[in-house]
Amino acid sequence: MTFYEKLTIVCRHIPYGAVATYGQLALLCGKPKNARQVGYALREGLAGDQAPAHRVVNSKGILSGAASFETWDLQKLLLQEEGVEVMWTEDGWRVDLKKYGWKNTMEEALEFAREFEKNSVPETKG
């Protein structure tokens, strides 16, 4: 499976009313240093049409994907519709990761790994 196929699966599991970080998603996809690739994938639509990109924030909880949305405040509005409190800080719009961060479990991470393995195409020797 490609990184983007894995990301599509993981993104679909971000709970309603919660946020995940770019780095968290990269880690769950098996590429812990690829947070920027997550941002690229979401911006370019490579994580699928159903990926809830509005639920993805940076490691400080800052809404850093505004350029990827139709309007500058759409991400904030979508999060607020889900009950996520978004506050203005000197660094920009921010959510409290302790309160709204997706606290995925080890079992969820292992389930993703099993699903990735199940859907992988074995390499052929030739």
N, CA, C and O atoms as a DFTB+ gen file, in Angstrom:
504 C
 N C O
     1  1       0.841      -1.188       0.000
     2  2       0.000       0.000       0.000
     3  2       0.879       1.241       0.000
     4  3       1.964       1.256       0.581
     5  1       0.400       2.256      -0.647
     6  2       1.142       3.509      -0.625
     7  2       0.867       4.251       0.680
     8  3      -0.082       3.940       1.400
     9  1       1.694       5.213       0.963
    10  2       1.496       6.060       2.136
    11  2       0.114       6.722       2.085
    12  3      -0.574       6.827       3.101
    13  1      -0.274       7.161       0.898
    14  2      -1.557       7.864       0.754
    15  2      -2.751       6.934       0.961
    16  3      -3.776       7.351       1.502
    17  1      -2.627       5.699       0.542
    18  2      -3.694       4.721       0.789
    19  2      -3.827       4.456       2.291
    20  3      -4.934       4.348       2.819
    21  1      -2.691       4.355       2.961
    22  2      -2.715       4.166       4.414
    23  2      -3.325       5.380       5.102
    24  3      -4.124       5.249       6.030
    25  1      -2.941       6.553       4.637
    26  2      -3.463       7.783       5.229
    27  2      -4.972       7.877       5.059
    28  3      -5.669       8.342       5.961
    29  1      -5.473       7.450       3.934
    30  2      -6.920       7.452       3.692
    31  2      -7.629       6.633       4.759
    32  3      -8.645       7.063       5.307
    33  1      -7.099       5.462       5.052
    34  2      -7.695       4.578       6.058
    35  2      -7.638       5.224       7.440
    36  3      -8.641       5.251       8.154
    37  1      -6.481       5.740       7.818
    38  2      -6.306       6.313       9.154
    39  2      -7.186       7.554       9.340
    40  3      -7.816       7.717      10.385
    41  1      -7.228       8.418       8.339
    42  2      -8.013       9.655       8.452
    43  2      -9.486       9.369       8.705
    44  3     -10.146      10.103       9.440
    45  1      -9.995       8.320       8.110
    46  2     -11.415       7.981       8.285
    47  2     -11.754       7.615       9.730
    48  3     -12.926       7.573      10.107
    49  1     -10.730       7.352      10.531
    50  2     -10.955       6.944      11.916
    51  2     -10.807       8.087      12.920
    52  3     -11.013       7.878      14.115
    53  1     -10.456       9.284      12.462
    54  2     -10.382      10.407      13.393
    55  2     -11.804      10.662      13.888
    56  3     -12.696      10.940      13.087
    57  1     -12.018      10.571      15.179
    58  2     -13.388      10.692      15.691
    59  2     -13.998      12.082      15.476
    60  3     -13.299      13.095      15.478
    61  1     -15.297      12.097      15.296
    62  2     -16.072      13.336      15.254
    63  2     -15.826      14.084      16.555
    64  3     -15.872      13.486      17.630
    65  1     -15.566      15.385      16.473
    66  2     -15.350      16.181      17.675
    67  2     -13.956      16.057      18.253
    68  3     -13.714      16.466      19.389
    69  1     -13.028      15.494      17.476
    70  2     -11.643      15.354      17.922
    71  2     -10.722      15.814      16.799
    72  3     -11.147      15.960      15.653
    73  1      -9.461      16.041      17.141
    74  2      -8.453      16.403      16.146
    75  2      -7.258      15.472      16.282
    76  3      -7.005      14.899      17.342
    77  1      -6.540      15.341      15.189
    78  2      -5.287      14.581      15.168
    79  2      -4.209      15.509      14.645
    80  3      -4.507      16.498      13.976
    81  1      -2.968      15.198      14.942
    82  2      -1.871      16.010      14.421
    83  2      -1.294      15.353      13.165
    84  3      -1.446      14.151      12.943
    85  1      -0.633      16.169      12.360
    86  2       0.009      15.658      11.151
    87  2       0.997      14.547      11.522
    88  3       1.050      13.505      10.867
    89  1       1.775      14.784      12.579
    90  2       2.757      13.791      13.010
    91  2       2.120      12.507      13.517
    92  3       2.635      11.418      13.266
    93  1       1.017      12.625      14.219
    94  2       0.295      11.452      14.719
    95  2      -0.170      10.591      13.553
    96  3      -0.039       9.367      13.591
    97  1      -0.712      11.222      12.520
    98  2      -1.191      10.470      11.357
    99  2      -0.027       9.809      10.629
   100  3      -0.134       8.662      10.194
   101  1       1.083      10.528      10.497
   102  2       2.264       9.950       9.847
   103  2       2.741       8.720      10.614
   104  3       3.065       7.697      10.011
   105  1       2.784       8.818      11.932
   106  2       3.207       7.697      12.770
   107  2       2.279       6.499      12.587
   108  3       2.740       5.368      12.435
   109  1       0.969       6.752      12.603
   110  2       0.011       5.657      12.439
   111  2       0.100       5.012      11.057
   112  3      -0.308       3.865      10.873
   113  1       0.632       5.753      10.093
   114  2       0.831       5.204       8.738
   115  2       2.187       4.526       8.588
   116  3       2.531       4.043       7.509
   117  1       2.959       4.492       9.679
   118  2       4.253       3.822       9.650
   119  2       5.397       4.684       9.178
   120  3       6.480       4.163       8.910
   121  1       5.198       5.992       9.066
   122  2       6.243       6.917       8.618
   123  2       6.324       8.093       9.589
   124  3       5.858       9.187       9.272
   125  1       6.911       7.881      10.767
   126  2       6.867       8.894      11.825
   127  2       7.486      10.249      11.487
   128  3       7.179      11.233      12.160
   129  1       8.317      10.336      10.501
   130  2       8.957      11.608      10.165
   131  2       8.312      12.282       8.949
   132  3       8.900      13.188       8.359
   133  1       7.124      11.848       8.580
   134  2       6.491      12.342       7.354
   135  2       5.273      13.236       7.601
   136  3       4.299      13.178       6.851
   137  1       5.326      14.059       8.645
   138  2       4.204      14.951       8.946
   139  2       3.916      15.899       7.782
   140  3       2.754      16.171       7.477
   141  1       4.954      16.395       7.137
   142  2       4.748      17.311       5.997
   143  2       4.067      16.602       4.834
   144  3       3.282      17.207       4.105
   145  1       4.366      15.329       4.665
   146  2       3.725      14.564       3.594
   147  2       2.227      14.410       3.866
   148  3       1.428      14.367       2.931
   149  1       1.853      14.329       5.127
   150  2       0.433      14.279       5.490
   151  2      -0.238      15.577       5.060
   152  3      -1.308      15.556       4.451
   153  1       0.389      16.705       5.375
   154  2      -0.159      17.995       4.978
   155  2      -0.297      18.110       3.471
   156  3      -1.309      18.593       2.965
   157  1       0.728      17.664       2.760
   158  2       0.692      17.683       1.297
   159  2      -0.467      16.831       0.776
   160  3      -1.212      17.252      -0.109
   161  1      -0.604      15.639       1.333
   162  2      -1.666      14.721       0.891
   163  2      -3.053      15.315       1.121
   164  3      -3.930      15.205       0.263
   165  1      -3.246      15.936       2.265
   166  2      -4.546      16.531       2.560
   167  2      -4.823      17.726       1.646
   168  3      -5.937      17.895       1.150
   169  1      -3.804      18.543       1.433
   170  2      -3.957      19.723       0.578
   171  2      -4.261      19.343      -0.870
   172  3      -5.051      20.007      -1.541
   173  1      -3.632      18.275      -1.341
   174  2      -3.772      17.852      -2.740
   175  2      -4.883      16.829      -2.959
   176  3      -5.098      16.384      -4.087
   177  1      -5.584      16.456      -1.904
   178  2      -6.677      15.496      -2.026
   179  2      -6.222      14.056      -2.219
   180  3      -6.983      13.226      -2.717
   181  1      -4.991      13.754      -1.829
   182  2      -4.440      12.407      -2.018
   183  2      -4.872      11.422      -0.936
   184  3      -4.577      10.230      -1.016
   185  1      -5.575      11.933       0.078
   186  2      -6.069      11.056       1.145
   187  2      -7.539      10.727       0.942
   188  3      -8.198      10.221       1.850
   189  1      -8.048      11.011      -0.237
   190  2      -9.430      10.683      -0.556
   191  2     -10.393      11.811      -0.245
   192  3     -10.109      12.697       0.562
   193  1     -11.526      11.757      -0.899
   194  2     -12.551      12.789      -0.744
   195  2     -13.187      12.800       0.640
   196  3     -13.689      13.830       1.088
   197  1     -13.166      11.669       1.308
   198  2     -13.834      11.562       2.603
   199  2     -12.920      11.874       3.789
   200  3     -13.360      11.801       4.936
   201  1     -11.668      12.217       3.536
   202  2     -10.740      12.514       4.630
   203  2     -11.175      13.794       5.334
   204  3     -11.316      14.834       4.691
   205  1     -11.388      13.731       6.642
   206  2     -11.810      14.925       7.376
   207  2     -10.605      15.834       7.670
   208  3     -10.139      15.913       8.807
   209  1     -10.117      16.509       6.638
   210  2      -8.914      17.332       6.763
   211  2      -9.064      18.429       7.809
   212  3      -8.072      18.881       8.381
   213  1     -10.290      18.857       8.062
   214  2     -10.496      19.905       9.061
   215  2     -10.139      19.440      10.462
   216  3      -9.954      20.265      11.356
   217  1     -10.037      18.132      10.670
   218  2      -9.712      17.581      11.991
   219  2      -8.210      17.400      12.199
   220  3      -7.793      16.778      13.176
   221  1      -7.396      17.936      11.292
   222  2      -5.948      17.761      11.387
   223  2      -5.301      19.113      11.687
   224  3      -5.531      20.100      10.988
   225  1      -4.490      19.133      12.741
   226  2      -3.828      20.350      13.202
   227  2      -2.339      20.068      13.403
   228  3      -1.902      18.918      13.346
   229  1      -1.571      21.128      13.639
   230  2      -0.145      20.892      13.862
   231  2       0.112      20.423      15.293
   232  3      -0.819      20.294      16.088
   233  1       1.362      20.174      15.608
   234  2       1.720      19.575      16.903
   235  2       1.412      20.457      18.104
   236  3       1.408      19.977      19.237
   237  1       1.154      21.741      17.872
   238  2       0.789      22.660      18.955
   239  2      -0.718      22.882      19.025
   240  3      -1.195      23.637      19.871
   241  1      -1.470      22.226      18.137
   242  2      -2.914      22.409      18.103
   243  2      -3.350      23.566      17.235
   244  3      -4.528      23.924      17.220
   245  1      -2.412      24.159      16.508
   246  2      -2.711      25.310      15.651
   247  2      -3.342      24.826      14.352
   248  3      -2.887      23.851      13.753
   249  1      -4.387      25.513      13.927
   250  2      -5.031      25.226      12.642
   251  2      -4.134      25.820      11.550
   252  3      -4.191      27.018      11.271
   253  1      -3.323      24.987      10.950
   254  2      -2.323      25.484      10.006
   255  2      -2.661      25.166       8.554
   256  3      -1.843      25.414       7.667
   257  1      -3.842      24.625       8.293
   258  2      -4.181      24.236       6.929
   259  2      -5.145      25.159       6.223
   260  3      -5.801      24.742       5.268
   261  1      -5.253      26.414       6.667
   262  2      -6.256      27.337       6.117
   263  2      -6.186      27.465       4.601
   264  3      -7.221      27.606       3.949
   265  1      -5.001      27.419       4.036
   266  2      -4.851      27.574       2.584
   267  2      -5.479      26.419       1.818
   268  3      -5.725      26.532       0.617
   269  1      -5.737      25.317       2.496
   270  2      -6.314      24.141       1.847
   271  2      -7.838      24.175       1.789
   272  3      -8.453      23.307       1.170
   273  1      -8.448      25.165       2.425
   274  2      -9.897      25.241       2.488
   275  2     -10.414      26.382       1.623
   276  3      -9.672      27.300       1.275
   277  1     -11.692      26.312       1.285
   278  2     -12.293      27.315       0.402
   279  2     -12.235      28.717       0.989
   280  3     -12.051      29.686       0.253
   281  1     -12.389      28.841       2.297
   282  2     -12.277      30.136       2.963
   283  2     -11.302      30.007       4.118
   284  3     -11.076      28.906       4.620
   285  1     -10.725      31.116       4.542
   286  2      -9.704      31.107       5.586
   287  2     -10.218      30.573       6.920
   288  3      -9.433      30.080       7.729
   289  1     -11.527      30.664       7.160
   290  2     -12.058      30.245       8.457
   291  2     -12.870      28.950       8.408
   292  3     -13.490      28.573       9.402
   293  1     -12.873      28.273       7.267
   294  2     -13.701      27.072       7.132
   295  2     -13.287      25.961       8.090
   296  3     -14.147      25.303       8.675
   297  1     -11.999      25.743       8.257
   298  2     -11.543      24.698       9.178
   299  2     -12.047      24.990      10.590
   300  3     -12.551      24.096      11.269
   301  1     -11.914      26.211      11.018
   302  2     -12.379      26.619      12.348
   303  2     -13.885      26.396      12.479
   304  3     -14.350      25.856      13.483
   305  1     -14.637      26.806      11.476
   306  2     -16.098      26.666      11.524
   307  2     -16.519      25.202      11.570
   308  3     -17.426      24.841      12.320
   309  1     -15.872      24.365      10.782
   310  2     -16.204      22.940      10.779
   311  2     -15.909      22.296      12.125
   312  3     -16.687      21.472      12.606
   313  1     -14.789      22.669      12.732
   314  2     -14.464      22.131      14.055
   315  2     -15.481      22.609      15.098
   316  3     -15.932      21.830      15.938
   317  1     -15.828      23.868      15.036
   318  2     -16.802      24.396      15.990
   319  2     -18.152      23.704      15.843
   320  3     -18.837      23.474      16.840
   321  1     -18.548      23.368      14.610
   322  2     -19.799      22.641      14.388
   323  2     -19.781      21.276      15.070
   324  3     -20.831      20.742      15.428
   325  1     -18.582      20.715      15.248
   326  2     -18.446      19.414      15.910
   327  2     -18.274      19.556      17.416
   328  3     -18.084      18.565      18.120
   329  1     -18.340      20.790      17.908
   330  2     -18.216      21.012      19.344
   331  2     -16.798      21.236      19.837
   332  3     -16.558      21.276      21.043
   333  1     -15.864      21.382      18.920
   334  2     -14.471      21.622      19.293
   335  2     -14.291      23.122      19.523
   336  3     -14.594      23.940      18.654
   337  1     -13.791      23.462      20.711
   338  2     -13.529      24.872      21.013
   339  2     -12.252      25.306      20.295
   340  3     -11.214      24.650      20.391
   341  1     -12.350      26.417      19.579
   342  2     -11.205      26.971      18.865
   343  2     -10.967      28.372      19.416
   344  3     -11.874      29.204      19.416
   345  1      -9.753      28.633      19.883
   346  2      -9.466      29.929      20.497
   347  2      -8.367      30.650      19.728
   348  3      -7.489      30.017      19.141
   349  1      -8.423      31.961      19.734
   350  2      -7.399      32.759      19.071
   351  2      -6.215      32.926      19.999
   352  3      -6.385      33.255      21.173
   353  1      -5.006      32.702      19.481
   354  2      -3.769      32.938      20.226
   355  2      -2.871      33.782      19.338
   356  3      -3.190      34.026      18.175
   357  1      -1.778      34.213      19.872
   358  2      -0.835      35.004      19.063
   359  2      -0.248      34.179      17.918
   360  3       0.266      34.741      16.951
   361  1      -0.319      32.861      18.021
   362  2       0.180      31.982      16.959
   363  2      -0.888      31.622      15.938
   364  3      -0.584      31.013      14.912
   365  1      -2.135      31.990      16.206
   366  2      -3.237      31.670      15.298
   367  2      -4.338      30.917      16.020
   368  3      -4.308      30.783      17.243
   369  1      -5.309      30.426      15.264
   370  2      -6.412      29.648      15.845
   371  2      -5.861      28.334      16.375
   372  3      -5.050      27.677      15.723
   373  1      -6.315      27.956      17.576
   374  2      -5.744      26.789      18.252
   375  2      -6.821      26.002      18.974
   376  3      -7.799      26.561      19.469
   377  1      -6.619      24.683      19.025
   378  2      -7.471      23.810      19.826
   379  2      -6.625      23.212      20.947
   380  3      -5.410      23.073      20.814
   381  1      -7.268      22.869      22.029
   382  2      -6.595      22.248      23.172
   383  2      -6.441      20.758      22.872
   384  3      -7.418      20.008      22.886
   385  1      -5.206      20.340      22.602
   386  2      -4.967      18.936      22.259
   387  2      -5.237      18.005      23.433
   388  3      -5.620      16.853      23.229
   389  1      -5.046      18.481      24.643
   390  2      -5.334      17.630      25.807
   391  2      -6.823      17.311      25.880
   392  3      -7.211      16.216      26.287
   393  1      -7.645      18.263      25.489
   394  2      -9.091      18.082      25.562
   395  2      -9.665      17.443      24.300
   396  3     -10.539      16.581      24.387
   397  1      -9.179      17.861      23.121
   398  2      -9.790      17.434      21.857
   399  2      -8.905      16.527      20.999
   400  3      -9.334      16.054      19.946
   401  1      -7.675      16.288      21.448
   402  2      -6.776      15.437      20.667
   403  2      -7.255      13.990      20.637
   404  3      -7.729      13.458      21.641
   405  1      -7.123      13.365      19.477
   406  2      -7.490      11.954      19.319
   407  2      -6.494      11.119      20.105
   408  3      -5.303      11.107      19.795
   409  1      -6.968      10.442      21.090
   410  2      -6.122       9.584      21.911
   411  2      -6.278       8.148      21.414
   412  3      -6.907       7.303      22.050
   413  1      -5.676       7.914      20.246
   414  2      -5.787       6.567      19.685
   415  2      -5.068       5.575      20.594
   416  3      -4.102       5.911      21.279
   417  1      -5.563       4.364      20.578
   418  2      -4.998       3.327      21.431
   419  2      -3.959       2.500      20.667
   420  3      -3.867       2.560      19.441
   421  1      -3.196       1.742      21.419
   422  2      -2.238       0.831      20.797
   423  2      -2.982      -0.204      19.963
   424  3      -2.512      -0.592      18.894
   425  1      -4.129      -0.648      20.438
   426  2      -4.921      -1.620      19.681
   427  2      -5.353      -1.036      18.336
   428  3      -5.325      -1.733      17.322
   429  1      -5.749       0.228      18.321
   430  2      -6.106       0.863      17.045
   431  2      -4.899       0.893      16.107
   432  3      -5.023       0.594      14.919
   433  1      -3.733       1.254      16.645
   434  2      -2.519       1.304      15.828
   435  2      -2.190      -0.072      15.260
   436  3      -1.816      -0.195      14.094
   437  1      -2.330      -1.104      16.085
   438  2      -2.054      -2.465      15.624
   439  2      -3.083      -2.914      14.588
   440  3      -2.747      -3.636      13.649
   441  1      -4.321      -2.491      14.757
   442  2      -5.360      -2.823      13.778
   443  2      -5.058      -2.169      12.427
   444  3      -5.252      -2.788      11.381
   445  1      -4.584      -0.922      12.449
   446  2      -4.178      -0.278      11.195
   447  2      -3.062      -1.076      10.535
   448  3      -3.102      -1.328       9.331
   449  1      -2.061      -1.476      11.329
   450  2      -0.937      -2.241      10.780
   451  2      -1.413      -3.546      10.161
   452  3      -0.935      -3.940       9.097
   453  1      -2.355      -4.222      10.820
   454  2      -2.899      -5.471      10.262
   455  2      -3.652      -5.205       8.962
   456  3      -3.539      -5.973       8.006
   457  1      -4.418      -4.119       8.926
   458  2      -5.154      -3.789       7.708
   459  2      -4.204      -3.434       6.567
   460  3      -4.433      -3.823       5.422
   461  1      -3.146      -2.700       6.875
   462  2      -2.164      -2.356       5.842
   463  2      -1.515      -3.628       5.290
   464  3      -1.339      -3.773       4.080
   465  1      -1.165      -4.539       6.188
   466  2      -0.520      -5.792       5.774
   467  2      -1.469      -6.627       4.921
   468  3      -1.070      -7.196       3.905
   469  1      -2.722      -6.694       5.341
   470  2      -3.722      -7.473       4.615
   471  2      -3.921      -6.941       3.188
   472  3      -4.139      -7.713       2.254
   473  1      -3.843      -5.623       3.036
   474  2      -4.082      -5.002       1.735
   475  2      -2.820      -4.786       0.906
   476  3      -2.889      -4.258      -0.204
   477  1      -1.671      -5.192       1.438
   478  2      -0.429      -5.020       0.688
   479  2      -0.302      -6.067      -0.396
   480  3      -0.715      -7.215      -0.237
   481  1       0.268      -5.649      -1.478
   482  2       0.532      -6.572      -2.591
   483  2       1.951      -7.088      -2.396
   484  3       2.889      -6.298      -2.297
   485  1       2.116      -8.412      -2.341
   486  2       3.453      -8.955      -2.148
   487  2       4.364      -8.621      -3.326
   488  3       3.934      -8.626      -4.479
   489  1       5.608      -8.336      -3.024
   490  2       6.564      -8.049      -4.079
   491  2       6.895      -9.333      -4.836
   492  3       6.982     -10.409      -4.246
   493  1       7.072      -9.208      -6.121
   494  2       7.456     -10.366      -6.920
   495  2       8.939     -10.303      -7.222
   496  3       9.508      -9.228      -7.411
   497  1       9.539     -11.448      -7.264
   498  2      10.974     -11.508      -7.584
   499  2      11.100     -11.807      -9.063
   500  3      10.418     -12.689      -9.585
   501  1      11.930     -11.107      -9.709
   502  2      12.013     -11.346     -11.121
   503  2      13.299     -11.033     -11.638
   504  3      13.536     -11.183     -12.836
